[in-house]
Amino acid sequence: MASWVTNLKWYIENISGDRVVINKSEDGKYSIMSAVNAKDLEKVSTTATSSFSPYIIKVTADELNVRTGPSTAYSISTVLKKGGAYTIIAEENNWGKLKSGIGWISLKYTERVK
């Protein structure tokens, strides 16, 4: 593992057996979504430090691409239709992560419902 990765604290996306997917660095500068072996990690905290509260949005574009990560650099996993309501559980650079787990959407093409 690269030294710049091991020298940072990371938020975990998910755990499956001995594989852990790290998501964002604690300082928010890096997002790599990479699987690593659990034995290579040291647990520092089990509590989230974010004060983010999930909320519901409505799609305002005719079609909205759902991407595998929070930017257009990520591949499209599916498309949402206008008027659909979805829960956002995380935000990054005006992108919202869908509660369903299918991916991220640009929040520019949505309206906050509650």
N, C-alpha and C positions, 0 to 999 in steps of 0.2 A: 504494500500500500504506500502511496506517495507520502512524503513527510508533511506536505502542506495539508493533507487530509488528517493525518494522525495528530497534528498539532492544534486541531480545532475541536470544539464541542459541537455535536450534531443532534438535530431532532430526528427521531425515528418515525418512519412512515408506517411500517408494519414489520411483524416478526412471523416467520414460518419455519419451525424447527430450529436448525442452527443457522439459518440465513436471516439477516436483518437488513432491511432497506433503509439507508440513511437518506434524509431528505434535504433539509436546510441547515446551514451552519448557524450556531447560536447568535452570531453577530449579524446574520441576515445577508451577508455578502455573497454567499455561495449556495447553489442549489444543484445537487448532482444526481439525486435519485439513483443510487447505486447499491447493489446487494453486496454485503460483506459477511464474513463468518463471525458468528456471535463471540467466539473465543478471542477475536481480535479487538473486542470492545470492552470498555470499563464503564459500568453504570454509574452516573454521577447523581441523577435525580429521577424520580418517578412521577413528579408533578409538573404539569405544564405551567409555564410562566406567562403565557399569553392571556390577555383579558378579552379575547375575541369571543363574540356571541354569534352563533349561527343565525341566519335570517333567510327570508324567502324572497325570491325575485321572480319576475315575469319576463319572458323573452319578448323583445319588441321588434327584432329583425324577422323577416320572412323565414329565414333559415340561419341557424347559428351553429358553427362548427364547435364540436367538443374535442379538445386536444388532450394528449397524454401528459402534458405539462403546461406550465403557465406562460406560454408565449407561442407565437406563430412558428417558431423553430421546431416545435413538437409536431408529431404526426396527428392527423385527424382520426378519431376513433368512431365518431358517429355525428349525427346532425340533429339539432333540436328545432322544432317548429314554433312559429310565432304563437304567443299566448300561453305557452306551457309554463307552469309554476314549478320552481325547484328550490331546494334548500342549499345555501352556501355555507360551508363549514370552515373555510379558510380563505384568505386573500393574499395575493402577491402581485404587486405592480399592476393593479387594476384588472386582475384576473381572479376568478372565483372558483374554488374547488367544490364540485358537486358532492352532496352527501351520499348519493348512490354509489360513488366510487368510479363512475365511468370516465371521469376526467375533469378538465378545467375549461371554463368559458371566459370570453372577454366580457367584462361587466359594462363596456360601452354600449352594448346592444341589449341591455336589460333595464328593468325598472324595479326598484325595491318595493315590495308589497308590505312586508312587516318584519 
